[in-house]
Amino acid sequence: MKTILKLLTVGIFGALCYGCIEIIRRGYSHISMGLLGAVSMIVIHELNGERRASRLNFFGTLFISMLFITSGELLAGEILNRRLGMKIWNYHGMPFNFDGQICLRYSIAWFVLSFFGIASDEFIRRFIFYEHSQKRHHSHSITTIK
């Protein structure tokens, strides 16, 4: 139950943050972007868990997160913008774009914003769910000689 609550918490946080970033940047957002933000933050949470367990390094966490968010944006764009004609966003005028749905500039932005996603996940883990780092701490025992 705690796992579901944690995923729900980070998902809601991601949805709100993604929506707020879009509103600040463009003046509006779309509900589908909140959904993508929720799923992206859940993925960041899981990747951060792997990083905390020393199975993934920090750069790898950021890179995989960027790839996931960019892929999610491409998938959402191809379905919502191209297939359904919703015209939520259009990157055709941006350099290094693919089909007007993703572009290098925003992929780099997702890389940088993933850092804040990890920091937010750390905050949620430590101060809401009282988790400590999973990394092993070496304890030194003191021996006394009699």
SETOR-928831 format. One line per field, with one value per atom (N, C-alpha, C): residue number from 1; atom name; x, y, z. Coordinates in Angstrom, 1 decimal, always signed. Each point is the difference from the previous one (the first is absolute). Layout:
REM SETOR-928831
nr <- [NUM,...]
atom <- [CA,...]
X <- [X,...]
Y <- [Y,...]
Z <- [Z,...]
This chain:
REM SETOR-928831
nr <- [1,1,1,2,2,2,3,3,3,4,4,4,5,5,5,6,6,6,7,7,7,8,8,8,9,9,9,10,10,10,11,11,11,12,12,12,13,13,13,14,14,14,15,15,15,16,16,16,17,17,17,18,18,18,19,19,19,20,20,20,21,21,21,22,22,22,23,23,23,24,24,24,25,25,25,26,26,26,27,27,27,28,28,28,29,29,29,30,30,30,31,31,31,32,32,32,33,33,33,34,34,34,35,35,35,36,36,36,37,37,37,38,38,38,39,39,39,40,40,40,41,41,41,42,42,42,43,43,43,44,44,44,45,45,45,46,46,46,47,47,47,48,48,48,49,49,49,50,50,50,51,51,51,52,52,52,53,53,53,54,54,54,55,55,55,56,56,56,57,57,57,58,58,58,59,59,59,60,60,60,61,61,61,62,62,62,63,63,63,64,64,64,65,65,65,66,66,66,67,67,67,68,68,68,69,69,69,70,70,70,71,71,71,72,72,72,73,73,73,74,74,74,75,75,75,76,76,76,77,77,77,78,78,78,79,79,79,80,80,80,81,81,81,82,82,82,83,83,83,84,84,84,85,85,85,86,86,86,87,87,87,88,88,88,89,89,89,90,90,90,91,91,91,92,92,92,93,93,93,94,94,94,95,95,95,96,96,96,97,97,97,98,98,98,99,99,99,100,100,100,101,101,101,102,102,102,103,103,103,104,104,104,105,105,105,106,106,106,107,107,107,108,108,108,109,109,109,110,110,110,111,111,111,112,112,112,113,113,113,114,114,114,115,115,115,116,116,116,117,117,117,118,118,118,119,119,119,120,120,120,121,121,121,122,122,122,123,123,123,124,124,124,125,125,125,126,126,126,127,127,127,128,128,128,129,129,129,130,130,130,131,131,131,132,132,132,133,133,133,134,134,134,135,135,135,136,136,136,137,137,137,138,138,138,139,139,139,140,140,140,141,141,141,142,142,142,143,143,143,144,144,144,145,145,145,146,146,146]
atom <- [N,CA,C,N,CA,C,N,CA,C,N,CA,C,N,CA,C,N,CA,C,N,CA,C,N,CA,C,N,CA,C,N,CA,C,N,CA,C,N,CA,C,N,CA,C,N,CA,C,N,CA,C,N,CA,C,N,CA,C,N,CA,C,N,CA,C,N,CA,C,N,CA,C,N,CA,C,N,CA,C,N,CA,C,N,CA,C,N,CA,C,N,CA,C,N,CA,C,N,CA,C,N,CA,C,N,CA,C,N,CA,C,N,CA,C,N,CA,C,N,CA,C,N,CA,C,N,CA,C,N,CA,C,N,CA,C,N,CA,C,N,CA,C,N,CA,C,N,CA,C,N,CA,C,N,CA,C,N,CA,C,N,CA,C,N,CA,C,N,CA,C,N,CA,C,N,CA,C,N,CA,C,N,CA,C,N,CA,C,N,CA,C,N,CA,C,N,CA,C,N,CA,C,N,CA,C,N,CA,C,N,CA,C,N,CA,C,N,CA,C,N,CA,C,N,CA,C,N,CA,C,N,CA,C,N,CA,C,N,CA,C,N,CA,C,N,CA,C,N,CA,C,N,CA,C,N,CA,C,N,CA,C,N,CA,C,N,CA,C,N,CA,C,N,CA,C,N,CA,C,N,CA,C,N,CA,C,N,CA,C,N,CA,C,N,CA,C,N,CA,C,N,CA,C,N,CA,C,N,CA,C,N,CA,C,N,CA,C,N,CA,C,N,CA,C,N,CA,C,N,CA,C,N,CA,C,N,CA,C,N,CA,C,N,CA,C,N,CA,C,N,CA,C,N,CA,C,N,CA,C,N,CA,C,N,CA,C,N,CA,C,N,CA,C,N,CA,C,N,CA,C,N,CA,C,N,CA,C,N,CA,C,N,CA,C,N,CA,C,N,CA,C,N,CA,C,N,CA,C,N,CA,C,N,CA,C,N,CA,C,N,CA,C,N,CA,C,N,CA,C,N,CA,C,N,CA,C,N,CA,C,N,CA,C,N,CA,C,N,CA,C,N,CA,C,N,CA,C,N,CA,C,N,CA,C,N,CA,C,N,CA,C,N,CA,C,N,CA,C,N,CA,C,N,CA,C,N,CA,C,N,CA,C,N,CA,C,N,CA,C,N,CA,C,N,CA,C,N,CA,C]
X <- [+0.8,-0.8,+0.9,+1.1,+0.9,+0.6,+0.3,+0.5,-1.0,-1.2,-1.1,-0.1,+0.0,-0.1,+1.2,+1.2,+1.2,-0.1,-0.4,-0.1,-1.1,-1.1,-1.1,+0.5,+0.8,+0.5,+1.0,+1.0,+0.9,-0.7,-1.0,-0.7,-0.8,-0.7,-0.7,+0.9,+1.1,+1.0,+0.5,+0.3,+0.5,-1.0,-1.3,-1.0,-0.2,+0.0,-0.1,+1.2,+1.2,+1.2,+0.1,-0.3,+0.0,-1.0,-1.2,-1.0,+0.4,+0.5,+0.5,+1.1,+1.0,+1.1,-0.6,-0.9,-0.7,-0.7,-0.8,-0.7,+0.9,+1.1,+1.0,+0.6,+0.4,+0.7,-0.9,-1.2,-0.9,-1.2,-0.4,-1.2,-1.2,+0.2,-1.1,+0.6,-0.8,+0.4,-1.1,+0.2,-1.1,+0.1,-1.2,-0.1,+1.0,+0.2,+0.9,+1.4,+0.4,+1.3,+0.2,-1.1,+0.0,+0.2,-0.7,+0.1,+1.5,+0.5,+1.4,+1.0,-0.3,+0.8,-0.1,-1.2,-0.2,+0.8,-0.1,+0.7,+1.5,+0.4,+1.5,+0.5,-0.7,+0.5,+0.1,-1.0,+0.1,+1.2,+0.3,+1.2,+1.3,+0.0,+1.1,+0.2,-1.2,+0.0,+0.7,-0.4,+0.5,+1.5,+0.4,+1.4,+0.8,-0.5,+0.7,+0.1,-0.9,+0.1,+1.2,+0.2,+1.1,+1.3,+0.0,+1.2,+0.3,-1.0,+0.2,+0.6,-0.4,+0.5,+1.4,+0.6,+1.3,-0.1,-1.1,-0.1,+0.0,-0.1,+0.0,+0.7,+0.8,+0.7,-0.9,+0.4,-0.8,-0.2,+1.0,-0.1,-0.9,+0.2,-0.9,-1.5,-0.2,-1.4,-0.6,+0.8,-0.4,-0.3,+1.0,-0.1,-1.2,-0.2,-1.2,-1.3,+0.0,-1.2,-0.3,+1.1,-0.2,-0.5,+0.5,-0.4,-1.5,-0.4,-1.4,-0.9,+0.3,-0.9,-0.1,+1.1,+0.0,-0.8,+0.2,-0.8,-1.5,-0.3,-1.4,-0.6,+0.8,-0.5,-0.2,+0.9,-0.2,-1.2,-0.2,-1.2,-1.3,+0.0,-1.2,-0.2,+1.1,-0.2,-0.5,+0.5,-0.4,-1.5,-0.4,-1.4,-0.9,+0.3,-0.9,+0.1,+1.2,+0.2,-0.2,+0.7,-0.1,-1.2,-0.3,-1.1,-1.3,-0.2,-1.3,-0.1,+1.1,-0.1,-0.2,+0.4,-0.3,+0.9,+1.1,+0.9,+0.4,+0.4,+0.3,+1.4,+0.9,+1.3,+0.5,+1.0,+0.6,+1.4,+1.0,+1.4,+0.6,-0.9,+0.5,+1.0,-0.2,+0.9,+1.3,+0.1,+1.2,+1.1,+1.3,+1.0,+0.1,+0.5,+0.1,-1.2,-1.2,-1.2,-0.3,-0.8,-0.4,-1.5,-0.5,-1.4,-0.8,+0.7,-0.6,-0.5,+0.3,-0.5,+1.0,+1.3,+1.1,+1.1,+0.9,+1.1,+1.1,+1.2,+1.2,+0.0,-0.5,-0.1,-0.8,-1.1,-0.8,+0.5,+0.7,+0.6,+1.1,+0.7,+1.0,-0.7,-1.1,-0.7,-0.5,-0.5,-0.4,+1.2,+1.2,+1.1,+0.3,+0.0,+0.2,-1.1,-1.3,-1.1,-0.1,+0.6,+0.1,+0.8,+1.0,+0.8,-1.0,-0.9,-0.9,-1.1,-0.3,-0.8,+0.6,+1.3,+0.7,+0.1,+0.3,+0.0,-1.3,-1.1,-1.3,-0.4,+0.4,-0.2,+0.7,+1.3,+0.7,-0.7,-0.5,-0.8,-1.2,-0.8,-1.2,+0.4,+1.0,+0.4,+0.4,+0.8,+0.6,-1.0,-0.7,-0.8,-1.5,-0.5,-1.4,-0.1,+0.9,+0.0,+1.1,+0.8,+1.0,+1.0,+0.3,+1.0,+1.4,+0.9,+1.4,+0.7,+1.2,+0.7,+0.2,+0.0,+0.2,+1.4,+0.9,+1.4,+0.5,+0.9,+0.6,+0.9,-0.2,+0.9,+1.0,+1.2,+1.0,+0.1,-0.2,+0.1,+1.4,+0.6,+1.3,-0.3,+0.4,-0.1,+1.2,-0.2,+1.2,+0.2,+1.2,+0.4,+0.9,-0.2,+0.8,+1.0,+1.2,+1.0,+0.1,-0.1,+0.0,+1.4]
Y <- [-1.2,+1.2,+1.3,-0.1,+1.2,+0.2,-1.0,+0.2,+0.7,-0.4,+0.7,+1.4,+0.3,+1.4,+0.8,-0.6,+0.7,+0.3,-0.9,+0.2,+1.0,+0.0,+1.0,+1.4,+0.1,+1.2,+0.6,-0.8,+0.6,+0.2,-0.8,+0.2,+1.4,+0.2,+1.3,+1.2,-0.2,+1.1,+0.2,-1.0,+0.1,+0.7,-0.4,+0.6,+1.5,+0.3,+1.4,+0.9,-0.6,+0.7,+0.2,-1.1,+0.1,+1.0,+0.0,+0.9,+1.5,+0.2,+1.3,+0.5,-0.8,+0.4,+0.4,-0.7,+0.4,+1.3,+0.1,+1.3,+1.2,-0.2,+1.1,+0.3,-1.1,+0.2,+0.4,-0.6,+0.3,+0.7,+0.1,+0.6,-0.9,-1.3,-1.0,-1.4,-1.0,-1.3,-0.9,-1.3,-0.9,-1.2,-0.5,-1.1,-1.2,-0.2,-1.1,+0.2,+1.3,+0.3,-0.3,+0.2,-0.4,-1.5,-0.7,-1.5,-0.4,+0.6,-0.3,+0.4,+1.1,+0.5,-1.0,-0.6,-1.0,-1.2,-0.5,-1.3,+0.3,+1.1,+0.4,+0.0,+0.6,+0.1,-1.4,-0.8,-1.4,-0.7,+0.2,-0.6,+0.6,+1.3,+0.6,-0.6,-0.2,-0.6,-1.4,-0.8,-1.4,+0.1,+0.8,+0.2,+0.4,+1.0,+0.5,-1.1,-0.9,-1.2,-0.9,-0.1,-0.8,+0.7,+1.3,+0.8,-0.1,+0.1,+0.0,-1.4,-1.0,-1.4,-0.3,+1.1,-0.1,-0.9,-0.2,-0.8,+0.9,+1.3,+1.0,+1.3,+0.5,+1.3,+1.2,+1.1,+1.2,+0.5,+0.0,+0.4,-0.9,-1.3,-1.0,+0.2,+0.3,+0.3,+1.2,+1.1,+1.1,-0.3,-0.7,-0.3,-0.9,-1.1,-0.9,+0.8,+0.8,+0.9,+0.9,+0.6,+0.9,-0.8,-1.2,-0.8,-0.4,-0.4,-0.4,+1.2,+1.2,+1.1,+0.4,+0.0,+0.4,-1.1,-1.2,-1.1,+0.2,+0.3,+0.2,+1.2,+1.0,+1.2,-0.3,-0.8,-0.5,-0.8,-1.0,-0.8,+0.8,+0.8,+0.9,+0.9,+0.6,+0.9,-0.7,-1.2,-0.7,-0.4,-0.4,-0.4,+1.3,+0.9,+1.1,+1.1,+0.4,+1.1,-0.5,-1.1,-0.4,-0.8,-1.0,-1.0,+0.7,+0.6,+0.5,+1.5,+0.6,+1.4,+1.0,-0.3,+0.9,+1.3,-0.1,+1.2,+0.6,-0.9,+0.5,+0.7,-0.5,+0.7,-0.3,+0.8,-0.2,+0.5,-0.8,+0.3,+0.1,+0.1,+0.1,+1.1,+1.1,+1.2,-0.1,-1.0,-0.2,-0.7,+0.3,-0.7,-1.5,-0.9,-1.4,-0.6,+0.2,-0.6,-1.2,-0.9,-1.2,+0.1,+0.1,+0.0,+1.1,+1.0,+1.1,-0.4,-1.2,-0.5,+0.0,-0.1,+0.0,+0.8,+0.6,+0.7,-0.1,+0.3,-0.1,+1.0,+1.2,+1.0,-0.5,-0.6,-0.5,-1.3,-0.8,-1.2,+0.4,+1.1,+0.5,+0.5,+0.7,+0.6,-1.2,-1.1,-1.2,-0.5,+0.0,-0.5,+0.8,+1.3,+1.0,-0.1,-0.1,+0.0,-1.4,-1.0,-1.3,+0.1,+0.9,+0.2,+0.5,+0.9,+0.5,-1.1,-0.8,-1.2,-0.9,-0.3,-0.8,+0.6,+1.3,+0.8,-0.1,+0.2,+0.0,-1.4,-1.0,-1.4,-0.3,+0.5,-0.1,+0.6,+1.2,+0.7,-0.8,-0.5,-0.7,-1.3,-0.7,-1.2,+0.3,+1.0,+0.3,+0.6,+1.0,+0.8,-0.3,-0.8,-0.4,-1.5,-0.8,-1.4,-0.5,+0.9,-0.3,-1.2,+0.1,-1.0,+0.5,-0.9,+0.4,-0.6,+0.5,-0.5,-1.5,-0.7,-1.5,-0.4,+1.1,-0.3,-0.6,-0.9,-0.6,+1.0,+0.1,+0.8,-1.0,+0.3,-0.8,+0.5,-0.9,+0.3,-0.6,+0.8,-0.4,-0.3,-1.2,-0.3,+0.4,+0.4,+0.3,-1.1,-0.5,-1.0,+0.5,-0.5,+0.5,-1.2,+0.4,-0.9,+0.0,-1.2,+0.0,-0.5]
Z <- [+0.0,+0.0,+0.0,+0.7,+0.1,-1.4,-0.7,-1.4,-0.9,+0.1,-0.8,+0.4,+1.3,+0.5,-0.5,+0.0,-0.4,-1.5,-0.8,-1.4,-0.4,+0.8,-0.2,+0.4,+1.1,+0.4,-1.0,-0.5,-1.0,-1.3,-0.3,-1.3,+0.0,+1.1,+0.1,+0.0,+0.7,+0.0,-1.4,-0.7,-1.4,-0.9,+0.1,-0.8,+0.3,+1.2,+0.4,-0.5,+0.2,-0.5,-1.5,-0.7,-1.5,-0.5,+0.6,-0.4,+0.4,+1.1,+0.4,-0.9,-0.3,-0.9,-1.3,-0.6,-1.2,+0.1,+1.0,+0.2,+0.1,+0.8,+0.1,-1.3,-0.8,-1.2,-1.2,-0.1,-1.2,+0.4,+1.2,+0.4,+0.1,-0.3,+0.0,+0.0,+0.3,+0.0,-0.5,-0.1,-0.4,+1.0,+0.3,+1.0,-0.4,-1.2,-0.5,+0.5,+0.1,+0.5,+1.5,+0.7,+1.4,+0.2,-0.9,+0.1,-0.4,-1.0,-0.3,+1.1,+0.7,+1.1,+1.1,+0.3,+1.0,-0.2,-1.3,-0.3,+0.0,-0.5,+0.0,+1.4,+0.9,+1.4,+0.6,-0.3,+0.5,-0.5,-1.3,-0.5,+0.6,+0.2,+0.7,+1.4,+0.7,+1.4,-0.1,-1.0,-0.1,-0.3,-1.0,-0.3,+1.2,+0.7,+1.2,+1.0,+0.1,+0.9,-0.4,-1.3,-0.5,+0.3,-0.2,+0.4,+1.4,+0.9,+1.4,+0.4,-0.7,+0.3,-0.7,-0.6,-0.7,-1.2,-0.6,-1.2,-1.3,+0.2,-1.1,+0.5,-0.9,+0.5,-0.3,+0.5,+0.0,-1.5,-0.8,-1.4,-0.8,+0.3,-0.7,+0.4,+1.2,+0.5,-0.8,-0.1,-0.8,-1.4,-0.6,-1.4,-0.4,+0.8,-0.2,+0.2,+1.0,+0.3,-1.2,-0.6,-1.2,-1.1,-0.3,-1.1,+0.2,+1.2,+0.3,-0.3,+0.6,-0.2,-1.4,-0.7,-1.5,-0.8,+0.4,-0.7,+0.3,+1.2,+0.4,-0.7,-0.2,-0.7,-1.5,-0.6,-1.3,-0.2,+0.8,+0.0,+0.1,+1.0,+0.3,-1.2,-0.6,-1.1,-1.2,-0.3,-1.2,+0.1,+1.2,+0.2,+0.0,+1.0,+0.2,-1.1,-0.4,-0.9,-1.5,-0.3,-1.4,-0.4,+0.8,-0.3,+0.3,+1.2,+0.4,-0.3,-0.5,-0.4,+1.1,+1.2,+1.1,+0.0,-0.6,-0.1,+1.4,+0.9,+1.3,+0.0,-0.8,-0.2,-1.4,-0.4,-1.3,+0.0,-0.2,+0.0,-1.4,-1.0,-1.4,-0.2,+0.7,-0.2,+0.8,+0.9,+0.8,-0.7,+0.2,-0.7,+0.7,-0.9,+0.5,+0.5,-0.7,+0.4,-0.7,+0.5,-0.7,-0.1,-1.2,-0.4,+0.8,+0.5,+0.7,+1.4,+0.4,+1.3,+1.1,-0.3,+1.0,-0.7,+0.9,-0.6,+1.1,-0.5,+0.8,+1.2,-0.2,+1.0,+1.2,-0.2,+1.1,+0.6,-0.8,+0.6,+1.0,-0.4,+1.0,+1.2,-0.2,+1.1,+0.9,-0.6,+0.9,+0.7,-0.6,+0.8,+1.2,-0.2,+1.2,+1.0,-0.5,+0.9,+0.8,-0.6,+0.7,+1.3,+0.0,+1.2,+1.1,-0.3,+1.0,+0.3,-0.9,+0.3,+1.0,-0.2,+1.0,+1.3,+0.1,+1.2,+0.7,-0.7,+0.5,+0.5,-0.7,+0.4,+1.3,+0.2,+1.2,+1.2,-0.3,+1.1,+0.4,-1.0,+0.3,+0.8,-0.5,+0.7,+1.5,+0.2,+1.3,+1.0,-0.5,+0.9,+0.0,-1.0,+0.1,+0.3,-0.5,+0.2,+0.9,+0.5,+1.0,-0.4,-1.3,-0.5,+0.2,+0.2,+0.1,-1.2,-0.4,-1.1,+0.1,-1.1,+0.0,-0.1,-0.2,-0.2,+1.3,+0.0,+1.2,+0.7,+1.2,+0.8,+0.8,-0.1,+0.7,+1.4,+0.9,+1.5,+0.5,+0.7,+0.6,+1.5,+0.3,+1.4,+0.8,+1.2,+0.8,+1.0,+0.0,+0.8,+1.1,+1.2,+1.1,+0.4,+0.4,+0.4,+1.5,+0.6,+1.5,+0.4]
